[in-house]
Amino acid sequence: MPVSPGLVDLQINGFAGVDFNDPAITAADLDRALEAMLKTGVTHCLPTIITAHPHELIERFGALDKAVAGSRLGPLMCPGYHLEGPFLNPAPGYHGCHPPQAMTAARPELIAEAERGLSRPILMVTLAAEREGAVALTRTLAEAGKIVAIGHSAADFDQVSAAADAGLSLSTHLGNGLPQTLHKLANPLFAQLAEDRLMAGFIADGIHIHPRALAALIRAKGFERSILVTDAVVAAAAPVGRYHFAGMAVDRMPDGSVRQGEGLLAGSALCLDESIRNVVAWGIATPQQAFAMASGHALAAIRPALKAYGIALAEGEVEWSDDLFVRRVRLAGQERRYDA
């Protein structure tokens, strides 16, 4: 049976009926979600808070942090957090399911306010490089040891390059958060693909990106710079039906997508082990390459932040069946075994 390191999900907004953006989240809720994530091979993750007004961000981070600190698995599995927004592009097509009315120019004090009093840091911030103050904020955050990613952005080649000069190092869910109509070559997707200093996360669910397009994107970005992420929300590892994500009503559809009422995608219901099976089945990667994109590459992307904050992750290990389903997970002396 194949064995891999524990999987690392850099972008996960909720799981198994639990919304990480819910200000009422409890330690028991979080443990339920993390236990379900272990079953998919994920041993470490960055719980992700999306765009909201400043007072909402402060409330949501405070509740999430209290749940992590008080839970059984949170201190082992959650070294820090990912803030996706609110410094994103509010234009139609770019903002995705994020509320555009809560988006703002880049403000370092907003991050400081949201982080104040937390037991663990915001390790990653996703922003749009073209927003006012974004390049300066990128430099400030990178110098403080945080990972800065680009997403929901209309940045052109020069803006992406300038942000990379300032410390930008990652593309968040590359290929998504973009309008349906773009210039054929001079566009934010090509600008990020062309910047070799950026690693890139990809949502391999066959819904956000067509499998053959995903193969081309990974070839263009380079295997060693490619990461599998889920962008999972509350409806992941949960039945078809209606859920609430960051104050929005969303529906898990029979085809596995998660959508707002008007049909707009709202995160995903993807599990990280499923993304591994997908890229192998689609001929994009071998099992060992898929494991690397979902573990070692993700870890490499955040290693500078872990080092800056003195965070050492507990070692995780996953044993897989020959058809790439999780059979055993080990994390810091704990072990879970799952039936075929």
Beta strands, then each sheet from edge to edge (+ up, - down):
strand 1: 3-5
strand 2: 7-12
strand 3: 14-15
strand 4: 18-19
strand 5: 42-50
strand 6: 81-84
strand 7: 122-127
strand 8: 147-150
strand 9: 168-171
strand 10: 199-203
strand 11: 226-229
strand 12: 241-245
strand 13: 248-252
strand 14: 257-259
strand 15: 265-268
strand 16: 316-320
strand 17: 326-331
strand 18: 334-337
sheet 1: 1+ 16- 17+ 18-
sheet 2: 2+ 5+ 6+ 7+ 8+ 9+ 10+ 11+
sheet 3: 3+ 4-
sheet 4: 12+ 13- 14+ 15-
end
